[in-house]
Amino acid sequence: MASDSGGGIKAQLSKVLSGSATREVTAPELRPRRQVRTAQDKREEPATKQLGRTSTASGGKTVKAPGSDLPTFLLHWVLVATLLVSLATGLRIAADATDASWSRALQGILPQGNVIVWHLWSAFLLMLTGVGYLVFLIAARVTGRVALTGQHLRLLRGPSPVARWQALTLLLYWVGFGLLLLATMTGIYLYLEGHLIPERAVASLHRAVAWGLIGYLFIHVLAHFVQGGWVKLLRIFRPRPLRLGAGLLGLLVALIAVGSLYRLDQVTRVGLTVTAVDQPPVIDGDPDDPAWRATEPVTVNTVRGTNLPGGETRVTVKALHDGRHAYFLFTWPDSTRSQKHLPLEKTRQGWRVMQTQFGISDENRFYEDKFAVMLARSGGIAGDGSIHLGTRPLAGRPGPAGGRGLHYTTDGGILDVWHWKSVRTGDGMGMADDNYFGPPMEPRGGGRYTGGYTKDPGSGGGFRMNWESYEDGLVVPLRLPKDASMLARLEPIDLSPDVSDFGDWWLPTEDTLPYRPELDQYPAGTLLPSVLIDAPFQGDRGDVAARASWKDGSWRLELRRLLVTGSEYDIAIAEGTFLWVAVFDRTQTRHSTHLRPLVIRFRDPDADRHTGG
């Protein structure tokens, strides 16, 4: 650089004035024009070329590195913030999987609470920030700062370490762009819960990309530090009021995209038509009732369910009404009819509960099949915001037994939950347990804390577990059969979870006697049902009638409830009510899910005929 300053220029000028220089030596005459062109074209140069310029003056003093234009400054930090939130919440969601390892090891530093909603919104904003940045680059005519050419790739093998790092930094930009694009594409697929590609494969790729982005962040910072030290890194902290018009245009386009995508999400939600009928179906678990032919089914793909093939199952839904009641038919595939619900086995030490992780509310082997329906007035994502993950998502309250999370609402409202349990409320009761998610409850004693998940008030009936207290697996039964021959109702017995059960794994309370040691003459190896059924639910808890049948590898469940119960713990079944479903395949809590709810729509065939519809 010394040859371009001071005496060097003066020597060349003296040669020109004396006429001793050739025409080529008069190049300094063109220098002002060349400098003007460079200033005009500078904005088209790649960012690595601009940042690679020396930051010292001819006197050897360090020059303060220039700052970034204000739109780049804002876009950079919005991108960083949303990416960090998306990664942290995504790792919390991943930590809930049964096979989680690295993410579960980080649970102590990961966010807790409504992380699914935070994850979706941060991913949404991350995507829109990318849209805004692309528009800004084009509008400001600075696409050159991220242009990757063959020349840059050749510099990776060049002799200059500075040039190699500059080219590597530019290449890393494109690696980051590719990772963000792949994260966006896999995230959209997971949000829409498609069924063409296995959900687990897409989720695994999505997690791998997340770990790749974490690695990219460290390498990206390191590359800039190696090039220019702290001066280079601090450049992004000094915004300059440049290219504001292009920045505003990028913001405008991003806001338009926000509104458009939100509206698109709302209008593309699947509607569940509730058709009016004069003759409603009989609630007996038979899907061949002629009444069901009057309405069209819809299918929901549910994912992340334990024991389901690939974690997925598709639920088909039909709905009818007779002006007073609503009727629902749910069908879903299940290769086994699982009824071995925590059976009691007689051992030499006493009776023990057959289980693997029941004590932490995570039993996935000895458990009944179940199904749940949730109704809400608003259709917020992730169960209308009722899912709160973490070992202690509520400050000052007990954590969940298994450290997975709690269900509760944060707006003071309730979500109506119908919980059909194939053993506890199935054939012996003919009902679904009418429950709800509400505001967090106060802890009661030393039992399992469930956040805002509880039962509707009842005035009688119900079921009980056949033990007084459960601690280490050994229990004393509450009641024994009046006649030992009643245990034949369990047959045929096969303790493999992969074999269907066709016996009745529950006992009517009226056919049992209170436990007394002298009555307990059963030999070791005897199996006893763990469920005692008193009578059908009475009161608010008994609003939902239910009957199911299992045939040819599928459950068929019929439900009936009043359209409007008048209870403060129920949601009316009306136009615009939102509905979610969940399948429990031999699992206590790890049910399948879907993010986007069905929207209930009422239809009257007679009115359609009168209007030509």
C-alpha positions, -999 to +999 in steps of 0.1 A: +000+000+000+030+023+005+035+026-033+001+043-036+009+072-013+033+100-006+066+099-027+055+072-050+027+093-066+050+124-067+078+104-085+053+092-112+039+127-116+075+141-121+081+116-149+049+126-166+058+163-165+094+156-178+080+135-207+101+106-197+073+083-189+055+061-214+017+063-219+011+034-196+027+054-167+000+080-170-024+056-152-026+080-122-045+104-145-073+079-146-073+072-109-101+096-099-125+081-125-116+046-113-123+056-077-157+069-086-166+037-104-155+017-074-177+037-051-207+032-073-201-005-077-191-012-041-226-021-030-226-049-056-194-065-042-196-096-020-197-089+017-165-109+022-146-087-003-157-055+014-150-068+049-116-081+039-102-046+032-075-035+056-087-016+086-054+003+093-044+038+079-011+046+063+002+058+096-004+023+112-034+035+134-064+012+136-095+026+119-129+020+134-146-006+112-177+007+094-211-003+107-240-021+090-269-004+074-299-002+097-321-027+078-293-053+079-288-046+116-324-051+124-329-081+102-298-098+116-308-095+152-345-105+145-331-135+127-308-143+156-335-139+182-361-160+164-336-187+155-325-190+192-361-192+204-369-217+177-339-239+185-345-238+223-382-246+221-376-273+194-351-290+216-376-290+245-402-306+222-377-332+211-368-340+247-403-354+252-396-383+228-390-417+244-357-421+225-345-385+232-308-383+245-290-351+238-320-329+240-331-346+272-297-340+287-302-302+281-336-301+299-323-281+328-315-251+306-344-254+281-375-232+283-407-246+299-444-239+294-463-232+262-432-241+241-451-256+212-469-223+205-436-204+210-418-227+186-444-224+159-445-186+161-407-182+162-404-205+132-431-184+114-413-152+122-380-167+111-394-176+078-408-141+073-375-125+083-359-145+054-386-132+031-379-096+042-342-100+038-345-113+003-367-084-007-343-060+009-313-074-010-331-070-043-346-036-035-313-022-022-294-038-052-269-054-028-274-090-038-236-090-045-229-093-008-241-129-008-232-138-045-212-170-046-192-175-078-165-199-091-139-173-082-148-176-045-145-213-046-111-211-062-100-188-034-106-216-010-075-233-025-056-200-029-023-190-011-039-161+009-052-171+043-074-140+045-089-147+010-096-183+020-114-172+052-134-146+032-144-172+007-152-197+034-174-172+052-194-166+020-198-203+015-210-206+051-237-181+043-251-205+017-248-234+041-269-214+066-294-205+039-297-241+029-302-253+065-329-226+071-347-236+039-346-273+049-358-264+084-387-244+069-397-271+045-396-299+070-413-277+096-442-268+072-447-305+065-448-314+102-472-285+109-496-297+081-492-333+094-490-349+060-491-386+056-473-391+023-438-392+040-434-409+074-436-383+101-407-398+121-384-396+091-393-359+085-390-352+123-356-368+124-344-347+095-359-316+112-339-324+144-307-330+125-311-297+107-316-280+141-283-295+154-267-284+122-279-248+127-264-248+163-231-259+148-234-233+121-239-205+146-205-213+163-186-217+130-202-185+116-190-164+146-156-180+146-151-173+109-158-136+113-135-134+144-106-151+125-109-126+097-110-094+117-111-101+154-135-081+176-135-052+152-151-074+126-176-089+151-186-055+165-195-042+131-230-056+134-236-036+166-231-002+148-262+005+126-260+033+101-291+050+086-286+037+051-309+019+026-340+027+047-363+027+017-354-009+008-357-019+044-392-005+047-402-023+015-389-056+029-409-050+061-440-042+041-437-074+021-431-094+052-462-080+069-483-087+039-469-123+039-478-126+076-514-116+070-517-138+039-502-169+055-523-165+087-555-161+066-545-191+045-540-212+076-575-203+088-594-209+056-577-242+049-587-258+081-608-289+075-645-287+083-665-314+100-700-314+087-727-322+113-757-334+093-793-332+106-812-365+107-846-375+118-836-410+129-803-409+148-780-439+151-782-463+180-751-460+202-738-496+202-704-494+185-718-506+152-707-482+123-731-499+099-762-481+112-780-466+082-780-431+098-743-428+092-748-429+055-763-394+056-731-376+062-696-374+047-665-385+067-633-365+072-599-379+081-573-365+105-537-377+105-525-379+140-488-383+149-463-388+177-483-416+194-464-443+213-470-479+201-486-468+168-468-478+136-444-450+129-461-430+156-490-423+132-526-432+128-554-417+107-588-411+124-620-410+104-648-389+118-685-386+111-710-364+128-748-361+130-774-343+151-812-346+157-817-311+170-811-321+206-780-344+206-749-346+186-736-381+175-700-389+165-684-419+149-647-423+152-628-451+135-590-458+136-567-487+129-552-506+158-537-540+153-545-551+189-574-549+213-554-539+244-573-546+277-546-557+302-549-526+323-524-528+351-534-563+362-527-575+397-505-606+399-502-628+430-466-635+440-450-650+471-446-615+485-482-605+478-501-588+450-481-567+426-492-543+399-479-554+365-464-522+351-432-507+338-435-469+344-470-464+359-455-446+389-444-417+367-475-416+346-457-431+316-470-467+313-468-480+277-471-518+281-498-529+306-525-504+297-559-501+280-566-485+246-581-451+250-595-422+228-600-385+236-620-357+220-614-320+229-638-291+221-629-254+222-645-221+213-613-209+197-590-228+174-555-219+187-527-242+176-513-269+199-546-277+216-556-241+219-525-234+239-533-259+267-500-280+264-472-269+287-440-289+285-413-293+311-404-308+344-420-278+362-439-256+338-458-238+366-437-218+390-446-225+426-466-257+417-455-293+417-442-307+385-457-336+365-449-371+378-430-380+346-415-346+340-432-343+306-456-314+311-491-304+322-524-294+306-540-261+317-554-229+303-540-194+309-570-173+300-594-185+327-614-205+302-620-242+299-616-268+271-640-297+271-624-332+271-641-365+266-619-394+276-631-429+265-612-456+283-618-491+269-617-509+302-626-483+329-655-466+310-661-491+282-684-521+281-689-520+319-701-484+319-710-473+283-696-438+287-667-415+281-653-397+311-664-360+308-633-340+319-619-305+312-587-284+310-591-253+331-568-229+350-541-245+372-555-260+404-541-258+438-521-290+448-541-314+469-522-336+493-494-358+480-512-372+449-504-368+413-506-331+403-524-326+369-523-288+364-557-278+351-568-313+340-597-326+361-631-343+360-665-326+356-684-327+389-703-360+394-731-371+417-725-408+417-712-438+398-677-443+384-648-467+387-620-473+412-586-489+410-585-521+431-559-510+457-558-486+486-524-470+479-497-476+453-460-471+462-435-497+450-457-520+430-469-542+459-505-535+469-533-549+489-565-553+468-595-534+479-619-562+469-618-598+458-644-617+436-672-633+455-665-664+435-631-673+422-647-686+390-653-650+380-617-647+370-625-669+340-638-637+325-602-627+317-596-656+294-580-662+270-549-647+288-517-638+269-495-613+287-477-603+255-487-567+246-487-576+209-517-600+214-553-589+215-573-594+247-609-606+244-618-610+280-633-585+304-605-570+325-627-553+351-650-564+379-685-552+388-682-539+424-715-557+433-699-590+425-669-585+449-663-586+486-640-563+507-606-578+510-598-600+540-567-621+544-587-653+550-604-648+516-570-644+498-563-681+491-553-675+455-521-693+443-490-674+430-495-665+394-532-657+397-542-625+378-568-601+392-584-571+374-573-538+387-605-520+378-637-519+399-668-505+382-695-492+405-721-477+381-723-453+351-713-417+359-741-394+373-742-356+370-720-335+347-694-362+345-719-385+328-729-363+299-712-385+271-726-419+262-701-442+244-700-476+229-671-492+209-663-523+191-630-537+178-631-557+146-606-566+119-578-544+133-598-513+139-617-495+167-651-481+160-664-457+187-698-440+188-704-410+211-735-390+220-739-358+239-764-330+242-757-301+218-759-277+247-756-292+283-759-259+301-728-268+323-700-244+328-676-273+324-688-281+288-684-265+254-716-262+233-715-282+200-723-254+176-713-238+143-676-229+145-667-251+175-633-266+172-625-303+177-593-323+182-589-361+186-561-382+202-554-420+201-539-438+230-526-472+219-519-491+251-504-460+266-511-439+297-502-405+284-483-407+251-512-402+228-511-391+192-518-355+184-526-331+156-520-293+157-548-279+135-583-286+147-614-296+128-641-269+125-677-280+131-701-270+104-739-277+106-758-288+075-795-295+070-802-318+040-838-305+038-826-269+036-801-280+009-828-295-012-850-264-008-822-240-019-808-263-046-776-269-026 
